[in-house]
Amino acid sequence: MSTTSTKTTAGVNMKLSQEPRAVKAWPGGIPNAQTVMENTPGMAYTPVLIMQGLTILINKLPATQRLYERMNATYSAEMIHIFGSLIITTAVYWALGLLFMFADLTERPKWLLKYKVQPWKRVGPKEYAKICAIVLRNQIFVNIPLSVVMGKYIAPFRGMRTNLPLPGVLETVGTWWFCLWCTEIGFFYVHRLFHSPRFYATFHKKHHEYTAPVALASTYCTMTEHALSNLMPVILGLCILGSHWSMIVMYFCDLEIGTLCTHSGYNIPYCHRALTHDYHHYAFNENFGPIGVLDAFYGTSNNFKRIMKEAQARHNGDYDKASQDVLAQLAQWEVEKEEREKKAIYGES
């Protein structure tokens, strides 16, 4: 007989069983009980290394040097900061986000489905239309004005160049790490503040409409949250350093890929881990930060770490099987939540 431990999080009594429970399958027959979790925390840094490596390599190419010469001879630095940044970052966001949307709506490619973190939850076409409308609103009314402010005022003031010479290896790596720490600090404190009773309903509740988020829902939020939580922490480090335009594009694209993957609901090997953030969307008051350093400092990831540690102990330290165990528990909590909601609405006993 298995034993259980209980933990109360956000008013929910969570029971952690020793064995994964079978739950409803996702339409199309995704094998939810056998979801593959082959993506350790170390593997999740692969996209970061690839992005840095590509930036360093591309910046060293003679063709890139000629491109920057021609670009700066044709357009002003202001135009490059405003339109160049907008075009590239928007294209990256929608290209990857739409790929994940295609997978969700068509259940293709089949190999991807085994990496679904919460396979019993599905976002349909109507919900996706709603998500896309909010994302477009935020891009039009937040991203565009902010890009104009960056190009016209902040970039000239901070000396954020667009011309040659291009950053080398040390500047590229150093910029990324410095900006990551600024993002961790800025995002953690703003995110945690928006979870407080005073601000949650007004600013952050919309983002938590989906307990099993999808990629495009990473910026499904109020315009205030999008500006203060999604964008300002990212810009902070770049502005402090007065970074070159190529560093701005690199860091924004890297963060976009990261947040799309962590919200995608797919725990794909060698990509940013989705399980940690999915747990935040369900447990509500855990895993606030992007890299977890401040969560560890404030103890706001203790419950998640405890659950993972207990799961690993049951599976002789196997991280993949422990992740599957936690995945199954998320499913059980979801079933219990639905049962409570039915009782509240229909008075079932």
Stockholm file with secondary structure:
# STOCKHOLM 1.0

chainA/1-349         MSTTSTKTTAGVNMKLSQEPRAVKAWPGGIPNAQTVMENTPGMAYTPVLIMQGLTILINKLPATQRLYERMNATYSAEMIHIFGSLIITTAVYWALGLLFMFADLTERPKWLLKYKVQPWKRVGPKEYAKICAIVLRNQIFVNIPLSVVMGKYIAPFRGMRTNLPLPGVLETVGTWWFCLWCTEIGFFYVHRLFHSPRFYATFHKKHHEYTAPVALASTYCTMTEHALSNLMPVILGLCILGSHWSMIVMYFCDLEIGTLCTHSGYNIPYCHRALTHDYHHYAFNENFGPIGVLDAFYGTSNNFKRIMKEAQARHNGDYDKASQDVLAQLAQWEVEKEEREKKAIYGES
#=GR chainA/1-349 SS CCCEEEEEETTEEEEEESSCCCCCCBTTTBCGGGCCCCCCTTGGGHHHHHHHHHHHHHHHSHHHHHHHHHHHHHSCHHHIIIIIHHHHHHHHHHHHHHHHHHHHHHCCSHHHHTTBSSTTCCCCHHHHHHHHHHHHHHIIIIIHHHHHHIIIIIHHHHTCCCSSSCCCHHHHHHHHHHHHHHHHHHHHHHHHHHTSTTTIIIIIGGGGGCSSCCGGGGGCSCHHHIIIIIIHHHHHHHHHHTCCHHHHHHHHHHHHHHHHHHHHSBCCTTSCCSHHHHHHHHHSSSCCSSSSHHHHHHTTTHHHHHHHHHHHHHTTTCHHHHHHHHHHHHHHHHHHHHHHHHHHHHCCC
#=GC SS_cons         CCCEEEEEETTEEEEEESSCCCCCCBTTTBCGGGCCCCCCTTGGGHHHHHHHHHHHHHHHSHHHHHHHHHHHHHSCHHHIIIIIHHHHHHHHHHHHHHHHHHHHHHCCSHHHHTTBSSTTCCCCHHHHHHHHHHHHHHIIIIIHHHHHHIIIIIHHHHTCCCSSSCCCHHHHHHHHHHHHHHHHHHHHHHHHHHTSTTTIIIIIGGGGGCSSCCGGGGGCSCHHHIIIIIIHHHHHHHHHHTCCHHHHHHHHHHHHHHHHHHHHSBCCTTSCCSHHHHHHHHHSSSCCSSSSHHHHHHTTTHHHHHHHHHHHHHTTTCHHHHHHHHHHHHHHHHHHHHHHHHHHHHCCC
//
